[in-house]
């Protein structure tokens, strides 16, 4: 690979063209940073007030950019108006959706990011436009090597040929915010060298300033706008600022490795901090194949579908376990390595989910799978989709209609994108406000499922996700999920054994599922203060089951005796019929446990021993005996009363008969 060299005839100013606009890049000194003056890593966070103060003094610069933007948007909205005059519904017009995508691409990096963000905002954009914006791609050409090399020298203090033993003559990839070279360190390690685009901060901050002002104006001028457009703009700007700070991206990569790098099939590249700065990132070069290149992946003997499942399981851990997740898992950021591992790349766009949001998402999945749409509507309130004072009465039937159709089949047949598409249409009609974290989740999961469907058309993300949710319900000690488990297993005072059976069946297919942990936590929770409700219900269940078993055993024994002595056999009473479902479920549960990896019947011995010595167990046993005795005494008294009533009626009938017959001689 050729060695990097600096051109000897580089001028003091170099000019490149993006969207036919000349951007002058000063090469003799540090890049003009616009409203940002401090070059320390922590200063590169989004500060809207600082940006506002800076551009208030630069009226003509703002006006020129605004006119350019306004012209393009005016032309677009004029087309929408013309469509409406012709009787065409612009919300369903695919051509206008394509026009919007192309316009945002031409306007530059900030507007490309807007398009990507809008593709995950069903509360702002009609479904037709969502589909088109989802396919938005960065199409900006690369910038000159001379500029990239100068940035490397300014950030790292030495020229590229001094730092790197080799560097590719051209960038191997160019995106909206930067471009990537392949290189080699003096110590021999192959590396990827990511260099930021020039003049990026000024362009992005100027566009954000204009967008934020327009958002505030529109929010005040139009009452039909339900969403907080200024907050949405700030959310987008925050993510962009984190993405253009390569020091932050390096920290994200190391944090990601800390949480998920220990998983045997996940690989996270190393960051070389001595060769990393705000505008330059040097990380380990990863040899691999895009998951979408199915033929190349299969040619290496790698199961692409399995790697997608690995990605799904890792994404679930990110979303629901640690709350730190990769928000941009497109094909270029997921590589199949030759050793069968899945490598994650590009950690610029990451996001966080708070604990109550993580638990709320799990609860929502449980309510979705079990078609509890009233609880699902309340989940949307808890997850900040709906305001607490929202009238849920019209929303519950809408949820039932949307998800009732989607869930007509089994969990294994659910399609995440089809559900989110239908949900998008419903959100557009009701006062939903999609939180930023959930918008990124939609983008992440839909993208992942899109990759999976390209490999296996029958792949369903939710069918792979539910075993993990089931495992969390059975093993997580948090109060939120214990409550969800209680609500799932108990209804109208009865225990739903079929739900427990379904949970155990799904959970056994989840990675890192520890059946011993399930038994231990179930025991601890059962005998805790929070488990009082379950103990009460279990006592009733055991009393009813033992009572039914005893009565059925007594009846069967009496049938055998009657058959032997030649008496008529009584018909089985109704209350002893068709009550074998609990027994069947218990048999199924035992079979599931036996087929669960890692299950050993001998492990039940210490669990049973632990149960027997607990005072709560003795109290439960005493109450069960008392309950059985009460049932037996009540049944005995009732039978005695019936027997006492029978002779009286019989005597009356005999006496009446004797009066009507002649006296025998």
C-alpha positions as CSV (number, residue, x, y, z in Angstrom):
1,X,0.0,0.0,0.0
2,X,1.5,3.4,-1.0
3,X,2.8,5.7,1.7
4,X,0.9,8.9,2.4
5,X,2.6,12.1,1.1
6,X,1.7,15.7,1.2
7,X,1.3,17.6,-2.0
8,X,4.2,20.2,-2.3
9,X,2.1,22.7,-4.2
10,X,-0.9,23.0,-1.9
11,X,-2.4,26.5,-1.9
12,X,-3.3,28.4,1.2
13,X,-7.0,28.0,0.3
14,X,-8.5,25.0,-1.3
15,X,-12.1,25.0,-2.8
16,X,-14.5,22.1,-3.0
17,X,-18.1,22.1,-4.1
18,X,-21.1,20.6,-2.4
19,X,-24.5,21.3,-3.8
20,X,-22.9,23.9,-6.1
21,X,-21.9,26.1,-3.2
22,X,-18.3,27.1,-2.9
23,X,-16.9,26.4,0.6
24,X,-13.5,27.9,1.3
25,X,-11.3,25.7,3.5
26,X,-8.3,27.6,5.1
27,X,-5.4,25.2,5.2
28,X,-2.8,27.5,6.8
29,X,-4.5,27.5,10.2
30,X,-7.1,25.7,12.3
31,X,-10.5,25.3,10.8
32,X,-12.9,28.2,11.5
33,X,-15.2,26.8,14.1
34,X,-17.9,29.3,14.0
35,X,-19.8,29.6,17.3
36,X,-17.6,26.9,18.9
37,X,-14.3,28.3,20.4
38,X,-13.1,25.8,23.0
39,X,-11.5,22.7,21.5
40,X,-11.8,20.5,24.6
41,X,-13.9,17.4,24.2
42,X,-16.6,18.3,26.7
43,X,-17.2,21.7,24.9
44,X,-18.4,19.9,21.8
45,X,-21.9,19.3,23.2
46,X,-24.8,21.1,21.8
47,X,-25.5,24.5,23.3
48,X,-28.4,26.2,21.6
49,X,-28.0,29.5,23.4
50,X,-24.3,29.8,22.4
51,X,-25.3,29.2,18.7
52,X,-28.1,31.7,19.0
53,X,-25.8,34.4,20.4
54,X,-23.3,33.8,17.6
55,X,-25.6,34.1,14.6
56,X,-27.6,37.0,15.9
57,X,-24.6,39.1,14.9
58,X,-24.4,37.6,11.4
59,X,-27.6,38.6,9.8
60,X,-26.6,38.5,6.1
61,X,-25.0,35.0,6.4
62,X,-28.2,33.7,8.0
63,X,-30.3,35.5,5.4
64,X,-28.4,34.0,2.4
65,X,-28.7,30.5,3.7
66,X,-32.3,31.0,4.6
67,X,-33.2,32.2,1.1
68,X,-31.5,29.1,-0.4
69,X,-33.4,26.8,1.9
70,X,-36.7,28.7,1.5
71,X,-36.6,28.5,-2.3
72,X,-36.2,24.8,-2.3
73,X,-38.9,24.2,0.3
74,X,-41.3,26.7,-1.4
75,X,-40.9,24.9,-4.6
76,X,-41.8,21.6,-2.8
77,X,-44.8,23.0,-1.0
78,X,-46.0,24.7,-4.3
79,X,-46.0,21.2,-5.7
80,X,-48.1,19.9,-2.8
81,X,-50.6,22.8,-3.3
82,X,-50.8,22.0,-7.0
83,X,-51.5,18.3,-6.2
84,X,-54.3,19.4,-3.9
85,X,-55.9,21.5,-6.7
86,X,-55.8,18.5,-9.0
87,X,-57.5,16.4,-6.4
88,X,-54.5,14.3,-5.6
89,X,-53.8,13.5,-1.9
90,X,-50.2,14.7,-1.3
91,X,-49.9,12.4,1.8
92,X,-50.1,9.4,-0.4
93,X,-48.1,10.8,-3.4
94,X,-44.9,8.7,-3.8
95,X,-43.4,11.2,-6.3
96,X,-43.6,14.0,-3.7
97,X,-42.1,11.8,-1.1
98,X,-39.2,11.1,-3.5
99,X,-38.9,14.8,-4.2
100,X,-38.6,15.5,-0.5
101,X,-35.9,12.9,0.0
102,X,-33.8,14.3,-2.9
103,X,-34.2,17.9,-1.7
104,X,-33.0,17.1,1.8
105,X,-30.0,15.3,0.3
106,X,-29.0,18.3,-1.7
107,X,-29.3,20.7,1.2
108,X,-26.4,19.0,3.0
109,X,-25.5,17.1,6.2
110,X,-27.9,18.7,8.6
111,X,-30.9,18.1,6.3
112,X,-29.8,14.6,5.5
113,X,-29.9,13.9,9.3
114,X,-33.3,15.6,9.4
115,X,-34.6,13.2,6.8
116,X,-33.2,10.2,8.7
117,X,-34.8,11.5,11.9
118,X,-38.1,12.1,10.2
119,X,-38.1,8.5,8.9
120,X,-38.6,7.5,12.6
121,X,-41.2,10.1,13.5
122,X,-44.6,8.7,12.7
123,X,-46.3,11.5,14.7
124,X,-44.9,14.0,12.2
125,X,-44.8,12.3,8.8
126,X,-47.5,10.3,6.9
127,X,-46.7,6.6,6.2
128,X,-45.9,7.1,2.5
129,X,-43.2,9.6,3.3
130,X,-41.8,7.4,6.1
131,X,-41.2,4.6,3.6
132,X,-39.3,6.9,1.2
133,X,-37.3,8.7,3.9
134,X,-36.2,5.4,5.4
135,X,-34.3,4.7,2.2
136,X,-32.5,8.1,2.4
137,X,-28.8,7.7,1.6
138,X,-25.8,10.0,2.0
139,X,-24.6,10.9,-1.5
140,X,-22.1,13.7,-0.9
141,X,-18.8,13.3,-2.8
142,X,-15.5,13.0,-1.0
143,X,-13.3,16.0,-0.2
144,X,-9.6,16.3,-1.3
145,X,-6.9,14.3,0.4
146,X,-4.9,17.5,1.0
147,X,-7.6,18.7,3.3
148,X,-7.9,15.4,5.1
149,X,-4.1,15.2,5.6
150,X,-4.0,18.7,7.0
151,X,-6.7,17.9,9.5
152,X,-4.8,14.8,10.6
153,X,-1.7,17.0,11.2
154,X,-3.6,19.7,13.1
155,X,-5.4,17.1,15.3
156,X,-2.5,14.7,16.0
157,X,0.5,17.1,15.8
158,X,2.4,15.3,13.1
159,X,2.0,14.6,9.4
160,X,0.2,11.4,8.2
161,X,3.5,10.0,6.8
162,X,5.1,10.3,10.2
163,X,2.2,8.7,12.1
164,X,1.2,6.0,9.7
165,X,3.3,3.5,7.8
166,X,0.7,3.3,5.1
167,X,-2.5,5.1,4.1
168,X,-4.8,4.4,1.1
169,X,-4.5,6.9,-1.8
170,X,-8.2,7.5,-1.8
171,X,-10.9,7.2,0.9
172,X,-12.6,3.9,0.9
173,X,-16.0,5.4,2.0
174,X,-17.4,8.9,2.1
175,X,-20.5,9.9,4.1
176,X,-22.3,13.1,5.1
177,X,-20.0,13.8,8.0
178,X,-16.7,12.3,7.1
179,X,-14.6,9.8,5.0
180,X,-12.6,6.8,5.9
181,X,-9.1,5.7,4.8
182,X,-7.3,2.4,5.4
183,X,-3.9,2.6,6.9
184,X,-1.2,0.8,8.9
185,X,0.6,2.0,12.1
186,X,4.4,2.0,12.4
187,X,3.9,-0.9,14.8
188,X,2.1,-3.0,12.1
189,X,-1.5,-2.8,13.1
190,X,-4.0,-2.2,10.3
191,X,-6.3,0.7,11.1
192,X,-9.3,2.6,9.8
193,X,-8.7,6.4,9.7
194,X,-11.9,8.5,9.9
195,X,-11.5,12.2,9.0
196,X,-14.3,14.7,9.4
197,X,-15.5,16.9,6.6
198,X,-14.3,20.5,6.5
199,X,-16.4,23.4,7.4
200,X,-18.8,21.0,9.0
201,X,-19.4,22.8,12.3
202,X,-20.3,26.1,10.6
203,X,-22.7,24.5,8.1
204,X,-24.4,22.4,10.7
205,X,-24.7,25.2,13.4
206,X,-26.1,27.7,10.8
207,X,-28.7,25.2,9.6
208,X,-29.7,24.3,13.2
209,X,-30.0,27.9,14.1
210,X,-32.4,28.5,11.2
211,X,-34.4,25.3,11.8
212,X,-34.8,26.1,15.5
213,X,-36.1,29.6,14.8
214,X,-38.5,28.2,12.2
215,X,-39.7,25.5,14.6
216,X,-40.5,28.0,17.3
217,X,-42.4,30.2,14.8
218,X,-44.4,27.3,13.4
219,X,-45.2,26.0,16.8
220,X,-46.6,29.3,17.9
221,X,-48.4,30.1,14.6
222,X,-50.2,26.8,13.9
223,X,-52.4,25.4,16.7
224,X,-52.8,22.0,14.9
225,X,-49.1,21.2,15.5
226,X,-49.2,18.9,18.6
227,X,-45.5,18.1,18.8
228,X,-42.8,20.3,20.5
229,X,-40.8,21.1,17.3
230,X,-38.1,23.0,19.2
231,X,-37.4,20.0,21.4
232,X,-37.4,17.8,18.4
233,X,-34.8,20.1,16.7
234,X,-32.7,20.1,19.9
235,X,-32.8,16.3,20.0
236,X,-31.6,16.0,16.4
237,X,-28.9,18.6,17.0
238,X,-27.6,16.9,20.2
239,X,-27.2,13.6,18.3
240,X,-25.4,15.3,15.4
241,X,-23.0,17.1,17.7
242,X,-22.1,13.8,19.5
243,X,-21.6,12.2,16.1
244,X,-19.2,14.8,14.8
245,X,-17.1,14.6,17.9
246,X,-14.8,11.7,17.2
247,X,-13.5,11.7,20.8
248,X,-17.0,11.0,22.0
249,X,-17.4,8.3,19.4
250,X,-14.2,6.6,20.7
251,X,-15.7,6.7,24.2
252,X,-18.9,5.2,22.9
253,X,-17.0,2.4,21.3
254,X,-15.2,1.5,24.6
255,X,-18.4,1.7,26.6
256,X,-20.1,-0.5,24.0
257,X,-17.2,-3.0,24.3
258,X,-17.5,-2.9,28.1
259,X,-21.2,-3.8,28.0
260,X,-21.3,-6.2,25.1
261,X,-17.7,-7.1,24.0
262,X,-17.7,-10.1,26.4
263,X,-20.4,-11.9,24.3
264,X,-18.6,-14.6,22.4
265,X,-20.1,-13.8,19.0
266,X,-19.8,-10.0,19.2
267,X,-16.6,-8.1,18.2
268,X,-15.9,-4.4,18.9
269,X,-12.8,-2.8,17.3
270,X,-10.1,-1.2,19.4
271,X,-9.6,2.6,19.6
272,X,-6.1,4.0,19.2
273,X,-6.3,7.1,21.4
274,X,-2.8,8.4,20.7
275,X,-4.0,8.8,17.1
276,X,-7.4,10.1,17.8
277,X,-8.7,13.7,18.1
278,X,-11.9,15.7,17.6
279,X,-11.8,15.4,13.8
280,X,-9.7,12.3,13.4
281,X,-10.5,8.8,14.7
282,X,-8.1,5.9,14.4
283,X,-9.6,2.5,15.2
284,X,-8.7,-1.1,14.5
285,X,-9.4,-2.2,10.9
286,X,-11.9,-5.1,10.8
287,X,-11.8,-7.5,7.9
288,X,-15.3,-8.6,7.2
289,X,-18.2,-8.9,4.8
290,X,-21.4,-6.9,4.8
291,X,-24.3,-9.1,6.0
292,X,-26.2,-8.1,2.9
293,X,-23.6,-9.7,0.7
294,X,-25.2,-13.1,1.2
295,X,-23.1,-15.0,-1.4
296,X,-19.8,-13.8,0.0
297,X,-20.9,-14.6,3.5
298,X,-22.0,-18.1,2.6
299,X,-18.9,-18.6,0.6
300,X,-16.9,-18.3,3.8
301,X,-19.1,-20.9,5.5
302,X,-20.9,-18.4,7.7
303,X,-24.6,-18.7,8.6
304,X,-25.8,-15.2,7.8
305,X,-29.2,-15.8,9.4
306,X,-27.6,-16.9,12.6
307,X,-25.5,-13.7,12.7
308,X,-28.6,-11.7,12.3
309,X,-30.1,-13.5,15.3
310,X,-26.9,-12.7,17.2
311,X,-27.5,-9.0,16.3
312,X,-31.1,-9.2,17.4
313,X,-30.1,-10.7,20.8
314,X,-27.4,-8.1,21.2
315,X,-29.8,-5.3,20.3
316,X,-32.2,-6.5,22.9
317,X,-29.5,-6.4,25.6
318,X,-28.7,-2.9,24.5
319,X,-32.3,-1.7,24.6
320,X,-33.6,-3.6,27.6
321,X,-30.6,-4.5,29.8
322,X,-28.1,-1.7,29.9
323,X,-30.0,1.0,28.0
324,X,-27.0,2.0,25.9
325,X,-27.6,1.1,22.3
326,X,-26.3,1.4,18.8
327,X,-28.8,3.6,17.0
328,X,-27.5,3.1,13.4
329,X,-27.1,-0.6,12.7
330,X,-27.2,-0.3,8.9
331,X,-25.4,-2.9,6.7
332,X,-22.2,-0.9,6.5
333,X,-21.9,-0.9,10.3
334,X,-22.4,-4.7,10.7
335,X,-19.8,-7.0,9.3
336,X,-19.5,-10.8,9.3
337,X,-16.0,-11.6,10.2
338,X,-14.2,-14.7,8.8
339,X,-14.2,-16.4,12.3
340,X,-18.1,-16.1,12.5
341,X,-18.2,-13.1,14.8
342,X,-20.5,-10.1,14.2
343,X,-18.5,-6.9,14.3
344,X,-20.1,-3.5,15.1
345,X,-18.6,-0.4,13.6
346,X,-19.3,3.4,13.7
347,X,-20.3,4.4,17.2
348,X,-21.2,8.0,16.5
349,X,-24.9,7.7,16.8
350,X,-25.6,6.1,20.2
351,X,-28.5,6.6,22.6
352,X,-29.7,5.9,26.1
353,X,-32.9,4.5,27.6
354,X,-33.7,5.1,31.2
355,X,-34.6,2.2,33.5
356,X,-38.3,3.0,33.7
357,X,-38.4,3.2,29.9
358,X,-36.7,-0.2,29.6
359,X,-39.1,-1.9,32.0
360,X,-42.0,-0.1,30.3
361,X,-41.0,-1.5,26.9
362,X,-40.9,-5.0,28.3
363,X,-44.3,-4.5,29.9
364,X,-45.7,-3.2,26.6
365,X,-44.4,-6.3,24.7
366,X,-46.1,-8.6,27.3
367,X,-49.4,-6.7,26.9
368,X,-49.0,-6.7,23.2
369,X,-48.4,-10.5,22.9
370,X,-51.3,-11.1,25.3
371,X,-53.7,-8.7,23.6
372,X,-54.3,-6.6,26.7
373,X,-54.9,-3.4,24.8
374,X,-56.2,-1.4,27.8
375,X,-53.0,-2.0,29.6
376,X,-51.1,-1.3,26.4
377,X,-52.7,2.1,26.2
378,X,-51.6,2.9,29.7
379,X,-48.1,1.7,28.8
380,X,-48.0,4.5,26.2
381,X,-48.9,7.0,28.9
382,X,-46.1,5.7,31.2
383,X,-43.6,5.7,28.3
384,X,-44.4,9.4,27.5
385,X,-46.2,8.7,24.2
386,X,-49.4,10.2,25.5
387,X,-50.0,12.9,28.2
388,X,-51.5,11.6,31.5
389,X,-54.8,13.5,30.8
390,X,-55.3,11.9,27.4
391,X,-58.7,10.2,26.9
392,X,-57.8,6.6,26.1
393,X,-61.4,5.5,25.3
394,X,-61.0,6.0,21.5
395,X,-57.4,4.8,21.5
396,X,-58.0,1.4,23.0
397,X,-60.3,0.2,20.1
398,X,-57.7,1.6,17.6
399,X,-55.0,-0.4,19.3
400,X,-57.2,-3.4,19.2
401,X,-57.9,-3.0,15.5
402,X,-54.2,-2.4,14.6
403,X,-52.6,-5.1,16.7
404,X,-55.6,-7.5,16.7
405,X,-55.1,-8.0,13.0
406,X,-51.3,-8.1,13.3
407,X,-51.5,-10.6,16.1
408,X,-54.0,-12.9,14.6
409,X,-51.2,-15.3,14.0
410,X,-48.7,-16.7,16.5
411,X,-45.8,-14.7,18.0
412,X,-43.5,-16.5,15.6
413,X,-45.3,-14.9,12.6
414,X,-45.2,-11.3,13.7
415,X,-43.5,-8.8,11.5
416,X,-42.0,-5.8,13.2
417,X,-42.1,-3.4,10.2
418,X,-45.7,-4.2,9.3
419,X,-46.8,-3.5,12.9
420,X,-44.9,-0.3,13.1
421,X,-46.3,0.8,9.7
422,X,-49.9,0.3,11.0
423,X,-49.0,1.9,14.2
424,X,-47.6,4.9,12.3
425,X,-50.9,5.5,10.6
426,X,-52.7,5.3,14.0
427,X,-50.2,7.7,15.7
428,X,-50.8,10.2,12.9
429,X,-54.5,10.3,13.8
430,X,-54.3,10.5,17.6
431,X,-52.3,12.8,19.9
432,X,-49.2,10.6,20.1
433,X,-45.8,12.2,20.7
434,X,-43.0,9.7,19.9
435,X,-40.1,10.2,22.3
436,X,-36.6,10.5,20.8
437,X,-35.4,7.3,22.4
438,X,-38.3,5.3,20.9
439,X,-37.8,6.9,17.5
440,X,-34.3,5.6,17.4
441,X,-35.4,2.2,18.6
442,X,-37.9,2.0,15.7
443,X,-35.1,3.0,13.3
444,X,-32.7,0.4,14.8
445,X,-35.1,-2.5,14.9
446,X,-36.7,-1.9,11.5
447,X,-33.2,-1.6,9.9
448,X,-32.1,-4.8,11.6
449,X,-35.2,-6.6,10.4
450,X,-34.8,-5.2,6.9
451,X,-31.3,-6.7,6.8
452,X,-32.7,-10.0,8.2
453,X,-35.5,-10.2,5.6
454,X,-33.0,-9.6,2.8
455,X,-31.2,-12.7,4.0
456,X,-34.2,-14.8,5.1
457,X,-37.7,-13.6,3.9
458,X,-39.3,-15.5,6.7
459,X,-37.2,-13.9,9.5
460,X,-39.3,-12.2,12.2
461,X,-37.5,-10.0,14.8
462,X,-40.3,-10.2,17.4
463,X,-40.3,-14.0,17.3
464,X,-36.6,-13.9,18.2
465,X,-37.2,-11.1,20.8
466,X,-39.9,-12.7,22.8
467,X,-37.7,-15.5,24.3
468,X,-35.5,-12.8,25.7
469,X,-38.5,-10.9,27.1
470,X,-39.8,-14.2,28.7
471,X,-36.4,-14.8,30.2
472,X,-36.3,-11.3,31.7
473,X,-39.8,-11.7,33.1
474,X,-38.7,-15.0,34.8
475,X,-35.3,-13.9,36.1
476,X,-35.3,-10.1,36.6
477,X,-35.8,-9.2,40.3
478,X,-37.0,-5.7,39.7
479,X,-40.4,-4.7,41.2
480,X,-41.7,-3.5,37.8
481,X,-41.2,-6.9,36.1
482,X,-42.3,-8.9,39.2
483,X,-45.6,-6.9,38.9
484,X,-45.8,-7.6,35.2
485,X,-45.3,-11.3,35.8
486,X,-48.0,-11.3,38.5
487,X,-50.4,-9.5,36.1
488,X,-49.6,-12.0,33.4
489,X,-50.0,-15.1,35.4
490,X,-53.1,-14.2,37.5
491,X,-56.5,-13.1,36.2
492,X,-59.8,-12.8,38.0
493,X,-58.3,-14.6,41.0
494,X,-57.2,-17.7,39.1
495,X,-53.7,-18.8,38.1
496,X,-53.1,-19.1,34.3
497,X,-50.9,-22.1,33.9
498,X,-50.9,-21.8,30.1
499,X,-49.2,-18.4,30.4
500,X,-46.4,-19.9,32.7
501,X,-46.1,-22.8,30.3
502,X,-45.7,-20.4,27.3
503,X,-43.1,-18.3,29.2
504,X,-41.0,-21.3,30.1
505,X,-41.2,-22.7,26.6
506,X,-40.0,-19.4,25.1
507,X,-37.4,-18.6,27.7
508,X,-35.5,-21.8,27.3
509,X,-34.5,-20.7,23.8
510,X,-32.9,-17.5,25.1
511,X,-29.2,-17.0,25.4
512,X,-27.8,-17.1,29.0
513,X,-31.0,-18.6,30.3
514,X,-30.2,-20.0,33.8
515,X,-33.0,-22.3,35.0
516,X,-31.4,-22.6,38.4
517,X,-31.6,-18.8,38.7
518,X,-35.2,-18.9,37.7
519,X,-36.0,-21.4,40.5
520,X,-34.0,-19.5,43.1
521,X,-35.5,-16.1,42.2
522,X,-39.0,-17.6,42.0
523,X,-38.5,-19.1,45.5
524,X,-37.2,-15.8,46.9
525,X,-39.9,-13.8,45.4
526,X,-42.6,-16.2,46.4
527,X,-41.7,-15.9,50.1
528,X,-41.0,-12.2,50.0
529,X,-43.5,-9.5,51.1
530,X,-44.2,-8.7,47.4
531,X,-45.1,-12.4,46.9
532,X,-47.9,-12.4,49.4
533,X,-50.5,-12.1,46.7
534,X,-49.1,-15.0,44.8
535,X,-48.9,-17.2,47.9
536,X,-52.6,-16.4,48.6
537,X,-53.6,-17.5,45.1
538,X,-51.4,-20.6,45.2
539,X,-53.0,-21.7,48.5
540,X,-56.4,-21.4,46.8
541,X,-55.1,-23.3,43.7
542,X,-53.6,-26.1,45.8
543,X,-56.8,-26.4,48.0
544,X,-59.0,-26.6,44.9
545,X,-56.6,-29.0,43.1
546,X,-56.2,-31.4,46.1
547,X,-59.9,-31.3,46.9
548,X,-60.8,-32.1,43.3
549,X,-58.2,-34.9,43.2
550,X,-59.6,-36.4,46.4
551,X,-63.2,-36.3,45.2
552,X,-62.3,-37.7,41.8
553,X,-60.3,-40.5,43.5
554,X,-63.2,-41.3,45.8
555,X,-65.7,-41.3,43.0
556,X,-63.5,-43.6,40.8
557,X,-63.1,-46.0,43.7
558,X,-66.8,-46.1,44.3
559,X,-67.4,-46.8,40.6
560,X,-65.0,-49.8,40.8
561,X,-66.8,-51.2,43.9
562,X,-70.2,-50.8,42.3
563,X,-69.1,-52.6,39.2
564,X,-67.8,-55.5,41.3
565,X,-71.0,-55.9,43.3
566,X,-73.2,-55.4,40.3
567,X,-74.8,-52.1,41.2
568,X,-75.6,-49.4,38.7
569,X,-72.7,-47.1,38.0
570,X,-73.4,-43.4,38.5
571,X,-72.7,-40.9,35.8
572,X,-69.7,-38.6,36.5
573,X,-70.9,-35.4,38.2
574,X,-70.5,-32.2,36.2
575,X,-68.1,-30.6,38.8
576,X,-65.7,-33.5,38.3
577,X,-65.6,-33.3,34.5
578,X,-63.3,-31.5,32.2
579,X,-61.0,-30.3,34.9
580,X,-57.8,-31.9,33.8
581,X,-56.3,-28.8,32.2
582,X,-54.2,-27.8,35.2
583,X,-52.8,-31.4,35.4
584,X,-52.0,-31.2,31.7
585,X,-50.2,-27.9,32.1
586,X,-48.2,-29.2,35.0
587,X,-47.2,-32.2,32.9
588,X,-46.2,-29.9,30.0
589,X,-44.2,-27.6,32.4
590,X,-42.3,-30.6,33.8
591,X,-41.5,-31.7,30.2
592,X,-40.3,-28.2,29.3
593,X,-38.1,-28.2,32.4
594,X,-36.6,-31.5,31.5
595,X,-35.8,-30.3,27.9
596,X,-34.3,-27.0,29.2
597,X,-30.5,-26.8,28.7
598,X,-28.8,-27.1,32.1
599,X,-31.7,-28.5,34.0
600,X,-30.8,-31.2,36.5
601,X,-33.6,-32.8,38.6
602,X,-31.1,-33.1,41.5
603,X,-31.0,-29.3,41.6
604,X,-34.5,-29.3,42.9
605,X,-33.4,-31.1,46.1
606,X,-31.9,-28.0,47.7
607,X,-34.8,-25.9,46.5
608,X,-37.3,-28.2,48.1
609,X,-35.2,-28.4,51.3
610,X,-35.1,-24.6,51.4
611,X,-38.8,-24.4,51.0
612,X,-39.6,-26.9,53.7
613,X,-37.7,-25.1,56.4
614,X,-39.3,-21.7,55.7
615,X,-42.0,-20.7,58.3
616,X,-44.1,-19.4,55.4
617,X,-44.2,-22.9,53.9
618,X,-45.5,-24.3,57.2
619,X,-48.1,-21.5,57.4
620,X,-49.1,-22.3,53.8
621,X,-49.4,-26.0,54.6
622,X,-51.5,-25.3,57.7
623,X,-53.8,-23.1,55.7
624,X,-54.1,-25.7,53.0
625,X,-55.1,-28.4,55.5
626,X,-57.6,-26.0,57.1
627,X,-59.0,-25.2,53.7
628,X,-59.4,-28.9,52.8
629,X,-61.0,-29.6,56.2
630,X,-63.4,-26.7,55.7
631,X,-64.4,-28.0,52.3
632,X,-64.8,-31.6,53.6
633,X,-66.9,-30.4,56.6
634,X,-69.1,-28.2,54.4
635,X,-69.6,-31.1,52.0
636,X,-70.4,-33.5,54.9
637,X,-73.0,-31.1,56.4
638,X,-74.6,-30.5,53.0
639,X,-74.9,-34.3,52.3
640,X,-76.3,-34.9,55.8
641,X,-79.0,-32.3,55.3
642,X,-79.9,-33.9,52.0
643,X,-80.0,-37.3,53.6
644,X,-82.2,-36.0,56.5
645,X,-84.5,-34.4,53.9
646,X,-84.9,-37.7,51.9
647,X,-86.6,-39.9,54.6
648,X,-89.1,-37.2,55.5
649,X,-90.2,-37.0,51.9
650,X,-90.2,-40.8,51.6
651,X,-92.3,-41.3,54.7
652,X,-94.9,-38.9,53.5
653,X,-95.1,-40.7,50.2
654,X,-95.5,-44.1,51.9
655,X,-98.2,-42.9,54.3
656,X,-100.2,-41.5,51.5
657,X,-99.9,-44.7,49.5
658,X,-101.0,-46.9,52.4
659,X,-104.2,-44.9,52.8
660,X,-105.2,-45.7,49.3
661,X,-104.6,-49.5,49.4
662,X,-106.9,-52.2,51.0
663,X,-105.8,-53.8,54.2
664,X,-104.0,-57.1,53.5
665,X,-105.8,-60.2,54.9
